[in-house]
Protein backbone atom coordinates (compact mmCIF):
# COMPACT_ATOMS: atom_id res chain seq x y z
CA UNK A 1 0.00 0.00 0.00
CA UNK A 2 3.03 2.23 -0.14
CA UNK A 3 2.28 2.75 -3.85
CA UNK A 4 -1.51 3.19 -3.94
CA UNK A 5 -1.78 3.88 -7.70
CA UNK A 6 0.18 0.71 -8.44
CA UNK A 7 -2.02 -1.29 -6.06
CA UNK A 8 -5.15 -0.03 -7.84
CA UNK A 9 -3.69 -0.88 -11.25
CA UNK A 10 -2.65 -4.35 -10.13
CA UNK A 11 -6.07 -5.10 -8.61
CA UNK A 12 -7.81 -3.90 -11.78
CA UNK A 13 -5.65 -6.25 -13.87
CA UNK A 14 -6.41 -9.16 -11.53
CA UNK A 15 -10.14 -8.36 -11.58
CA UNK A 16 -10.04 -8.35 -15.41
CA UNK A 17 -8.91 -11.98 -15.20
CA UNK A 18 -12.06 -12.78 -13.21
CA UNK A 19 -10.18 -13.16 -9.94
CA UNK A 20 -11.37 -11.34 -6.85
CA UNK A 21 -8.98 -10.26 -4.11
CA UNK A 22 -10.44 -9.79 -0.64
CA UNK A 23 -9.69 -6.82 1.56
CA UNK A 24 -8.91 -8.95 4.61
CA UNK A 25 -9.30 -8.08 8.31
CA UNK A 26 -11.18 -4.88 7.51
CA UNK A 27 -11.36 -2.57 10.49
CA UNK A 28 -7.96 -3.42 11.93
CA UNK A 29 -4.46 -2.15 11.37
CA UNK A 30 -4.02 0.22 8.49
CA UNK A 31 -7.30 -0.61 6.71
CA UNK A 32 -9.21 2.60 6.08
CA UNK A 33 -12.39 3.83 4.47
CA UNK A 34 -10.21 5.07 1.61
CA UNK A 35 -9.58 1.42 0.74
CA UNK A 36 -13.32 0.83 0.41
CA UNK A 37 -13.68 3.92 -1.70
CA UNK A 38 -10.75 3.51 -4.08
CA UNK A 39 -9.52 -0.08 -4.19
CA UNK A 40 -11.23 -2.44 -6.63
CA UNK A 41 -11.26 -5.24 -4.06
CA UNK A 42 -14.05 -7.77 -3.65
CA UNK A 43 -15.06 -8.86 -1.06
CA UNK A 44 -14.21 -7.17 2.20
CA UNK A 45 -13.76 -9.39 5.22
CA UNK A 46 -14.91 -7.96 8.54
CA UNK A 47 -12.33 -8.94 11.13
CA UNK A 48 -13.26 -11.55 13.71
CA UNK A 49 -12.24 -9.20 16.52
CA UNK A 50 -15.46 -7.27 15.81
CA UNK A 51 -17.69 -10.24 14.90
CA UNK A 52 -16.80 -12.40 17.90
CA UNK A 53 -18.70 -10.28 20.48
CA UNK A 54 -21.61 -8.90 18.41
CA UNK A 55 -24.06 -10.88 20.53
CA UNK A 56 -22.93 -9.28 23.80
CA UNK A 57 -21.22 -6.00 22.94
CA UNK A 58 -23.31 -3.21 21.41
CA UNK A 59 -20.17 -1.36 20.29
CA UNK A 60 -18.95 -4.32 18.24
CA UNK A 61 -22.45 -4.78 16.84
CA UNK A 62 -22.55 -1.10 15.85
CA UNK A 63 -19.17 -1.36 14.12
CA UNK A 64 -20.20 -4.47 12.18
CA UNK A 65 -23.54 -2.89 11.25
CA UNK A 66 -21.82 0.32 10.12
CA UNK A 67 -19.18 -1.45 8.02
CA UNK A 68 -21.87 -3.70 6.55
CA UNK A 69 -24.18 -0.86 5.56
CA UNK A 70 -21.28 1.13 4.09
CA UNK A 71 -20.04 -1.86 2.09
CA UNK A 72 -23.57 -2.60 0.85
CA UNK A 73 -24.03 1.02 -0.23
CA UNK A 74 -20.77 0.76 -2.19
CA UNK A 75 -21.87 -2.50 -3.81
CA UNK A 76 -19.19 -4.57 -2.10
CA UNK A 77 -19.43 -8.22 -1.13
CA UNK A 78 -19.05 -8.86 2.61
CA UNK A 79 -17.57 -11.82 4.48
CA UNK A 80 -17.78 -12.02 8.26
CA UNK A 81 -14.85 -13.79 9.93
CA UNK A 82 -15.11 -15.46 13.32
CA UNK A 83 -18.67 -16.82 13.07
CA UNK A 84 -18.69 -19.23 16.00
CA UNK A 85 -22.38 -19.98 16.53
CA UNK A 86 -25.85 -20.10 15.03
CA UNK A 87 -26.57 -16.89 16.98
CA UNK A 88 -23.74 -15.11 15.20
CA UNK A 89 -24.97 -16.39 11.83
CA UNK A 90 -28.52 -15.20 12.49
CA UNK A 91 -27.43 -11.76 13.70
CA UNK A 92 -25.21 -11.32 10.65
CA UNK A 93 -28.02 -12.45 8.34
CA UNK A 94 -30.25 -9.80 9.95
CA UNK A 95 -27.57 -7.25 8.99
CA UNK A 96 -27.49 -8.55 5.41
CA UNK A 97 -24.23 -10.50 5.63
CA UNK A 98 -24.63 -13.91 4.01
CA UNK A 99 -21.05 -15.08 3.54
CA UNK A 100 -19.66 -16.44 6.77
CA UNK A 101 -16.34 -17.86 7.88
CA UNK A 102 -15.71 -19.55 11.20
CA UNK A 103 -16.03 -22.60 13.41
CA UNK A 104 -19.85 -22.56 13.09
CA UNK A 105 -19.31 -23.49 9.44
CA UNK A 106 -16.30 -25.81 9.78
CA UNK A 107 -13.25 -26.45 11.89
CA UNK A 108 -9.85 -26.27 10.17
CA UNK A 109 -9.21 -29.49 8.25
CA UNK A 110 -6.62 -31.08 6.01
CA UNK A 111 -7.15 -30.55 2.28
CA UNK A 112 -7.92 -34.22 1.70
CA UNK A 113 -10.95 -33.97 4.06
CA UNK A 114 -12.59 -31.12 2.11
CA UNK A 115 -14.40 -33.23 -0.55
CA UNK A 116 -16.10 -35.31 2.15
CA UNK A 117 -16.98 -32.18 4.14
CA UNK A 118 -18.51 -30.53 1.05
CA UNK A 119 -20.51 -33.66 0.23
CA UNK A 120 -21.93 -33.88 3.75
CA UNK A 121 -22.25 -30.19 4.65
CA UNK A 122 -25.60 -29.07 5.95
CA UNK A 123 -26.09 -25.29 6.24
CA UNK A 124 -26.42 -24.12 9.82
CA UNK A 125 -29.62 -22.31 8.79
CA UNK A 126 -31.34 -20.89 5.77
CA UNK A 127 -32.01 -17.15 5.80
CA UNK A 128 -35.00 -17.29 3.44
N, C-alpha and C positions, 0 to 999 in steps of 0.2 A: 504494500500500500504506500510505499515511499514514492512510487511513480504512478499516481492515480490515472492519468491519461493512458498510460500503457496498460494498466489493469483493466480499464474499460475496453480498450481495443482487443485485448486478449480474450476477455469474456464474450465480447460480441462475436469473435471468430469461433470460439467454442460453441456458442449458442447456434451459430449458422450450421454447425455440423449436427445439430439436433441433440446436443449434450447439455444438460443443465448442471450448473455448479451451485451448490447451496451456500448461503451465507450462514455459517455455523456459529453456534453459541451466541446468537444475537442478544444484546443487552449486557454483555460482559466485556471486559477489556477495552479495546479501542473501537469496538463496533459503534457506529453512530448513525443518526438519522440520515446523514448525508449518503451513507452507503445505500440505504433504502431508496433514496431519491435518485441517485446517479448510477449505481452499479447495475448492470443487466444480469443480476443473479436471480435464480429461481431454484429452489424455494428459500425462504428464511427459516432457520431453526431456532425456536425460542429455547433458551438455555434452561436446563433442568433445575438450576438453582432458583429460578422463579416458579417453575411448574410444580416442583415438589411439594410446596406448602400452600397451594391455592385453595385447598379445602379448609385451612385453619388460619390463614393470614390474609386479611383483607388488602394489605399493601401489595403482596405478591399477586393476588387476584386482579387488582387494579392495573398492575404493570402488564400482566399477560393480556388482559382485556384491551388495554390501550395499544399495545404492540399489534395485537390481532386486528383491531379495527383499522389501524393505520395501514397495515399490510393489505388488508382486504380493499381498502379505498384505493390503494396503489395497484391493485390487480396482481398481488404477489401470492404465491402458494405459501402455506404455513405448515411447519412440522413442529409439534411439541415434543421435546425431549423429556425424559424422566417420568413417563406415565406409569405409575406403579400400582394403580388400582382401577376398578370399575368406576369408582367415584370420580377419580381424575378424568377418566375418559368421558363420562357424562357431562361433567362441568365444562370440559373443553369443547364438546359437541355443542353445548348451549351457547358457547362463544363463537361457534362457527369453524372451529378447528377440527378437521376430520382426518388428518394424517398424524399418527401417533407413533412414538418410539419409546420403548421402555419395558420393564419386567412384566407389566400387565399383558403385553403382547407376546413376548418370548424372553427367556433367559439367554445369555450368550451361549453359543453352541459351535462345535466344530463344523467346518464347511460340509463335510460328508453327511451331517445330520439334517441339513437344510431341506433336501427333497422330501424326506419323510415328514418333517415339520409342516411344509407347505401342503402336502397331501392331506394331512390330518388336522390342519388349523381350523378352529371354529372361532369366528369373531366374538369378542367379549360382549358385544351388543350391537344392535343395528339402530342407527339414529333415525331411520325413517320407517 
